[in-house]
Amino acid sequence: MKNRSNLFLLVFTLLFSLTASAQNQSALDFDGIDDAVILPGGAQLAANATQLSFSCWVKLVDNPTNSPRGIVGIRNDVSADFYLAQLSTTEVEARFRNSNNQNFTIDHIGDVQTGAWQYYALTYDGSFMRLFIDGEQVDSIAASGQLGNSTGDLQIGYSEWNGGVSGVPDRFELLGQLDEVGLWNRKLETQEIQCIKNTRISELSNGLLAYFNFNQGIPVSDNTSMTSVQNSLPLGDADLSGFALNGTVSNFVQGNSYGVNTSVVQSGISLIAQNISATYQWVNCTTNQLIPGAVNQSYTPSVNGSYAAIITQCGISDTSACFTINNVGLNEIENDSEMLIYPNPATSSISIKFPVNAEVIQVRIFNLLGELISNKMFEGNEIIVHDISNLSSGSYTVEVKSDNKSWQKKLVILQ
């Protein structure tokens, strides 16, 4: 019974977490004036590190004044810098400063977009610092040393510069939006960066020190009761400073679209996952039980019910929506005496012949990926003609529904 209980808990957790994230995937909008997310003493998490990585999704705003705007990082301008900043509409800066006050800076022009979400990653491995945008390395510089033992903060949406007036640090404020901020005390490999871009950060990622997904607030709503954002790791939450937390700016907003692709298409009584770079486990939504052996990209149930797929990619598992199948055994793939499709193979049109007239006929055509590419309604008749001249050569599934009956036939098109 213990294993069975654990199985139920796993499936329930996956189903619940998907529902929660789908309802509450938010980001933070920074007004460029005084908004900041501050993890007090957060630099201590990476003290004396010889390898480091940052990653985040950011939507930058045009910067016509070319004034610096901090994105995320650690910075004390003496012994511990590791940060990303926007310098202009087309330029970003990445810097590592070691404990001996040696700094190594990338000023990257190009690849930077404004008004659109981009995925940034910055890595340092003890020999090189590398900048990635949208999963691809765009710049690098030789670097060395270790981060100093700083008591400073982890700075999100701003960057402090200690050369301010009368010794008071200036703060370069972000104008734009941030989502999915992560800090590691190791170098992220290129494949990991691409995985994170295509899915999200895993709380189980090796060396992860801090992870803020900003999903605690309700997008474009009243969040004024909130004073902090949750760190997904038990290493301290971060303070919200300066945010209005009500309205369309300086508040939680709708986040970037990221995460495991959990799309599933129904073709007759078959379900087909659309993510082709994953592993699959189909589940019975009614009983919350895994279906033994149902681990392929598609699943055809033997009994009516409600079904979903647990889809795993890059170590991240999410669950699709549940699909109700209620016509198992209702004349699927009947013999030719019931319903005929001809010619087969076909070129420009097909004829569908029924044994008796029907009032309304629905014809849906799916490709090999289970994608619906044609959906037409016809008035009842013993024979209907369906134009397929716009379809490419290949194999298809034709699903025909008439009154209380349903059929599926394979069709080959040769153009």
N, C-alpha and C positions, 0 to 999 in steps of 0.2 A: 504493500500500500504506500510505502514511502516514495518509491519511484513514481508511482502514478500521481501522487500529490504534487511532487516537484514538477512533473510534466504539466499538470493543470496550471500551476503557478507561472511557469514559463510562458505558456500560451496566453494566459490572462494578462500578464504584464506587457507582452508585446502588443496585444490588441488595445489595451488601455493606453499605453504610451503613444501609439500612433494616433488615437483619437485626440489625446491631449495636445500633442504637437501640432496636429492639423488645425486645431481650433486657435492656437496661441503662438504662431510663429511670427515673432516680432523683432524689430531692430530698434536702435536708438537714433534719433535725429538730434544733431548738435548745431546750435545756432551761430557758432563762430564768435560769440561774445563772452560767455562765462560758463558754458556747459562743460562738465568734466565728470568722468568716472574715475574714482581714486581708490586704489587698494593700499591702505596705509602700510608703510613698511614693506611693500610688495617686492622691492628690489632685493630684500633679504632671501627671497625664495631662490634667486639665482646667484647669490653671493659666491665668489671664487669659481664660478663655472668656467670650464675650458671649452664647452660647446653650448650653443644656444639656438633656439628657433622661435620665431613669432609667426602667426598666421591670422588673417582676418579677411572678412568681406567688407568692402568699403564702397560707398557711392559718393565720389567727390563732386564738388560744385565748382563752376568756373571761378578762377582766382585772378581777375584782371589786375589787382593791385600787386600781384606777385609777392604777397606777404606770406612768410612761413606759417604753415598750419600743421600742428602735431597730429599724428594718426594714432600711434600706440608705441609704448616703449618704456625703458628705464633710462634716466639721464640725470647726471650730477655735474657734468662738464669737467670732472677731475679724474675719476678713476673707474667710473661705471656708466658707460653709455651703450645702449643697444636699442635703437629706435628707428621708426619710419616717420617721415614727415613729407607733406606736400609743399614744394617751393613755388610752383606756379601752375597754370592750367595744364602744362605739358611736362612738368618735371617733378620728380620725387627724390628725396634724399634718404639714404640708409647709412647708419654709422655704428661702428663698434669702437669703443674706447676701453683700453685695458687698464689694469691696475697701476701701470707705470706712466699713465697719462699720454699714451700714444693713441692717436685716433686714426681710423681707417674709414674713408667715406666714399660711398657710391652716389654720384649725382647722375641720375638716369633720366634722359630725355627721350620721349617716344614711348609708345605702348600705353601711355596714361590716357584714360578716358574720363570725361566728366559727364554727369547725368546718367550714368549706367553703373550697375554693380560690377565690381572686379574683385578677383580673389588675389590677395597679396601674401607672399611668404618670404621671410628673411631668415637665412641660416648662417651659422658660424661653426666651423669644425676644428678650429685651432690653427688652420693654415689659410683658409679662404672664407670670405663672406660672400654669399650669393643671394641675389634678388630674383624672385619668381613673380610673374604676373599671369594670372589665369592658368596656372599649372606649368608654365614654361619658363626656364631660366632666361632672363633678359640681360643680366649684368653680373659681374663678379669682380673681386679685388683681393689680392693677397693680404692677409691679416694674421696677427699672432698675439699671444698672451692670454691672460685670464681676466674675467670681470672682477673688479674690485669688490670689497665688502662694504656695500653702501646700505645706509639705513633709509634711503629714499623710498618713494612710493612707486607703484606700478601705475603708469599714466596712460589713460585711455581717453582718446578724443582731445588730447592736448599734449604739449611738450614744454617743460620749464627750461628757461635759459638763464643761467646764473649771472650773466653779464648785465642784468637789469639796473635800473636807476637806484643809486644809494644802496646797492647790495641786495635789493629786493628782486627776486627772480621775475623776469618777464614770462608770460605764459602765451604760447602760440596756440590759438584755439582752432579746432576743426570746424569747418563749415561743410556739413554733409552728414552721411549716415554710416553707422557701423553695425556689424553683426558678426557673430561667431569668432570671438577673440580667444586665441590660445597662446600659451607660453610653455616652452619645453626647455629642459636643461641638457639637451642633446641636439644633434643635427638631424633634421628631417630629410629623408631620402626623397629623390624626385618622384618615385612611385607613390610614396606616402602622400606627398603634396597633391598629386593628381587624384589620389583616392579621396582625400579630404575635400577637394574641390567638387568632386562628383557625388559625394555623400554628405558627411559632416564629421566633426571631431568626435572620436570615441573617448569616453571617460576612462577607458582602460588603456589608452595609448601610453606606451612606455615613456617615462620621463616627463609626463605632462604635469606642470606645476599649477597652472590656473586656466580656467575655461569659463568664459561668459557667453551664453547664447542669447541673453536679453529676452527670454520668453516669459518673464514673470509679469510684464505689463500688458495691458490691453491696448492694441493699436488705436491711435487717434481717439482716445477716451480720457476720462478723468482718472489719472494715476497719482494724484497729489498726496495720497496717503503713503506712498512708497518713499523710503529714504535710502534704499540700497538695492543692488542687483546681486543675484545669487551666483556664487562661484560653484560650479558643478563638482569641484573637489573640496574636501573638508579643510581648506587652508585659508579661510577667511573670505567674507563677502566684501564687495566694493561699495563705497559711498557714492550717492548721486549728489552732485553739487551744481547749483545754478539752473537746473532744469525747471521749466514752467510745469511740465507734466500734465498739460491739458491743451488739447488742440492738435493741429497738424504739424507744428514744428516744436523743437525743444521738448520732445516727448517721445514716447514709444510710437512707432509707426509700423506699417506692414513690412515684414522682413523679406529678404531675398529668398527666391525659390531655390532651395537646396534640399538634399536628403536622398535616400535611396528611392529609385524609381519603382513605385509599387503599383503601377498601372496594370490592370488585367482587363482583357477583352473577352466577352462571352460570344462564342460561336455555337449556336444551337445549345446542346447540353455540355459543350466543352468549354473550359476556361483556359486562357492562354496568357501567361505573364509576358509583359512587353520588355522587361529588362533582360537583355541577352548576355550580360556580363555578371551573372550572379549565380547563386545556388538557391534551391527552392524546397520548401516543405509545405504541403497543403494541409489545411486544418478544417475541421468541422466546427463552424461557428456556433452551432446549437449546443454541442456538448463541450466545446473548448478543448477538444482532443486532437492531437496530431493523427493524421491518417497514415498508417504504416505503408511504406513503399511508395508513397505519393511524393516523389522528389524530382520530378521532371518539370520542364518549363510549362507543360500543359497538363491538365487533369480533366478526365471525363468521369463523373461520378456514376455509380451503379444504382443509386437510390436518390430520390428527391431529397432536398435539404438546402442548407445554406453553407457556403464554402468560401475560404479565403486562402491566400498564399503568404507564408512568412518568407520574405525575400532577403537574402544576405549578400552584401557586397562590401568588400574591403573591411570585413570584420564587423560591419554595422548591420543589424537586423531590424526591419520594419515590416509591418503587416498591411496587406492590401485591404480594400473594402470587402465586405461580405457580399456574395452573389447568391441569389435564390434560384435554384434549379427545381422546377416543378413539372417538367414534362418528360421525365425519364420513362421510356417505354411507350410513349404516345406516338407510335408510327415513325420514329426516327429511322432513316435509311430503309424505307419500305422497298419491297420488290417492285419490279417493273409493272406488275398488274395493277398497282395502286396509283403510281404517278410516273410519267415518263418525261425525260428531258432529252431533246434531240435537236440538231445533230450533236454528237459528242465524240471526238473534238468538234468545236464550233469556231466560226470566224466572226461574223458580223451580228448574228442574232441566234437566239435559241427559242424553241417552242416547248411549252410545258403543257402536258395533257393530263387531265384528271378523269377519273371514272364517272363522276357526276358533276353537275354545275355547282359552283360555290358562290356565295354572295360577294365576299370580299377576299382578295388574295394578296398576301404580302410576300415579296421576294427580296431576300437579302443575300448578298454575295460577299464572301470573305476571302482574303488572300491566305497564303501559307503561314503568315505571322498571326493570323486570326484578326487582322484589321478589317473593319467593315468598310467596304469601298463602294457599295451600291445598296440602296434601300428604296424600293418602289412599291406602290400600291396599285392594284388592278381591280377593275370591276369583274365580278364573277363570270366565268365562262368555262366551257369544257376544255378549250385550248386558248392559251394566251401566248403572245409573242413578245419577247424581251430583247431590246436592243443592247448588244454588248460591244459595239464597234469601238467604244472609247477605252476598252480594257486591253492591257498588254498581254502578250503570249505568256502562258503559265498555267499552273494548276490552282483551282479554286474550289471552295465549298459553296454550294447553292442551298440556302435554307428557304423552304416554302411553307407558309402557314395559311391554312384555309379553314374557316369555322373552328372546330375543335381538334383539328388534325395538324400535324407538323411532320415535314419530311426533310431529310438532308441527302444531297447527292454530290458526288465529285464531278467536276467539270474541267476539261482541258480546253484552253483557248489557243488557237494558232492563227496569228495575224500575219 
